[in-house]
């Protein structure tokens, strides 16, 4: 009997969005390892993402998690990551498994080429030799509500307006989030419980042969903030390469969920082969106006 496998569905955050706004997949793997199923892809983000030029590289992204159970058991998981290439013109190519935890050779890989020079993103269907082409947003376009700063810069440099909420049932104008429910009265004797946030520079070190600048952000939750009976902290380190404008390593430690690390291994700063950023000549190019689905059939 075939084994039913539900693969990952992920919404990519704006800060790291390099692909479709949404991706989901599901399929079946037979006892012989044959895969059949489908993958659905959302439309590109409705605004332009930063394009980094003059800083080519290639490498593989690795994500790991570590959870420590109350009895001392350690659970370590290494998630399949993406292989990434970027050329000097800002073109990128990514290859990633169709789903997390599916290592069978028959399971397809997702190949995506983003070409900001030509203004298109291509998702390659390697089984049917089809390149699904989507137009990228115009350079310089901003998210809805954007009024300042630059997308992809420090979060404090990006400013958004509060968008009005839909009108309540029965008529009436739109309302803000703060108008949805009565607000408690606060006084100096009854202050709100708010987490404390600290920011600490960690200096510079070499990671994967690249100089990276580190920062540590700590969020401390006083007792009672989220129902906790004692204070606890969530700590995140991030190491960025100024030359590559790229996060090389990060680590977060949250006592509620465990430790997570991200790193780029096998980092190579040599310009990748230009053919990696072109659609193979045997592929048929199909223009997609929005979301689309790729169907895979087992042998």
C-alpha positions, -999 to 999 in steps of 0.1 A, spaced: 0 0 0 13 35 -8 23 57 20 6 90 22 30 119 28 20 154 36 48 178 27 56 212 41 35 243 35 54 275 42 47 312 40 80 330 34 86 361 55 93 394 38 127 396 53 139 364 37 115 360 8 135 350 -22 108 329 -38 71 325 -41 49 342 -14 34 307 -7 44 271 -14 27 239 -5 29 203 -17 15 168 -10 21 134 -25 24 97 -22 55 76 -20 51 39 -28 70 12 -10 94 11 -40 102 48 -35 82 62 -65 67 96 -59 36 111 -73 18 143 -62 17 180 -67 32 213 -57 14 246 -56 31 280 -60 18 314 -51 23 346 -72 55 365 -65 54 391 -38 35 423 -50 65 445 -44 102 444 -54 128 428 -31 163 442 -28 187 431 -55 223 427 -45 248 432 -73 286 428 -74 286 401 -47 284 366 -63 285 335 -41 272 300 -38 266 277 -9 241 255 10 217 267 37 215 243 67 188 245 94 190 225 126 169 223 158 177 210 192 150 203 219 158 192 254 129 174 271 122 175 308 137 140 313 170 151 297 163 136 263 179 156 234 161 157 201 183 170 172 168 175 137 186 186 106 163 199 80 170 197 42 181 232 31 185 251 -1 214 252 -24 218 289 -35 237 307 -62 239 344 -70 258 361 -98 272 396 -100 240 410 -116 218 399 -87 203 368 -105 197 339 -81 191 302 -84 178 280 -56 173 242 -54 155 227 -25 137 194 -17 101 192 -25 93 184 11 109 182 45 121 148 56 117 132 21 151 120 10 141 94 -16 159 100 -49 125 99 -67 112 129 -49 116 160 -72 136 191 -63 122 226 -66 144 247 -89 138 285 -91 156 312 -111 150 348 -103 163 372 -129 157 408 -119 176 420 -150 150 404 -174 122 409 -148 111 373 -145 111 344 -121 112 309 -134 101 277 -116 114 247 -134 93 215 -137 122 191 -143 99 161 -149 78 176 -177 105 201 -189 84 232 -184 96 266 -171 67 285 -154 75 322 -159 61 349 -137 67 386 -141 85 403 -112 72 435 -96 87 467 -110 120 478 -95 114 502 -66 78 492 -59 69 493 -22 45 472 0 10 485 6 12 511 34 49 517 30 58 553 38 96 554 45 129 535 47 139 507 24 127 471 22 154 447 34 171 473 56 170 474 94 134 469 106 135 503 123 141 519 88 109 505 73 77 523 82 41 513 74 8 530 78 -19 512 98 -43 500 72 -80 504 80 -99 473 90 -131 462 72 -163 479 82 -182 460 110 -213 441 101 -243 464 99 -225 493 84 -203 520 97 -168 530 89 -136 511 91 -118 508 125 -83 505 138 -70 474 156 -71 494 189 -108 501 185 -118 464 183 -121 459 221 -123 480 253 -88 489 265 -79 484 302 -72 515 322 -35 517 331 -18 539 357 16 542 373 4 518 400 -8 493 374 18 494 345 15 470 316 37 440 316 61 445 287 91 424 276 125 441 278 146 442 247 183 446 246 207 449 216 244 440 219 271 442 191 293 411 191 322 424 169 336 408 138 347 372 132 355 350 102 328 325 93 332 302 63 361 323 53 340 355 52 341 384 77 308 388 95 295 413 120 275 399 149 246 412 170 228 397 199 191 405 206 176 395 240 139 396 248 133 392 285 98 384 297 91 394 333 70 371 354 33 373 344 39 386 309 27 355 291 14 335 320 50 327 332 56 323 369 92 335 366 113 356 343 128 340 311 147 352 281 148 345 243 182 351 228 190 354 191 224 359 175 228 370 139 261 372 119 259 393 87 285 397 59 288 434 49 305 424 17 279 399 6 249 416 23 240 381 35 233 364 68 260 337 73 249 323 106 222 327 132 212 310 164 181 315 185 174 300 219 139 300 233 132 279 264 97 273 251 107 257 218 144 249 219 175 260 200 175 267 163 205 274 141 209 285 105 242 286 86 255 287 51 281 260 45 305 254 16 304 291 9 322 300 -23 326 336 -35 337 327 -71 311 337 -98 288 308 -105 285 294 -141 262 317 -161 243 287 -174 228 282 -140 207 313 -144 192 304 -178 163 282 -188 176 250 -206 167 251 -243 147 219 -241 122 235 -217 89 250 -228 83 284 -213 47 290 -200 36 324 -187 17 324 -154 -4 353 -143 -7 342 -107 -6 310 -87 0 277 -104 4 239 -97 30 214 -109 18 178 -110 43 149 -107 37 113 -118 56 83 -106 70 58 -131 
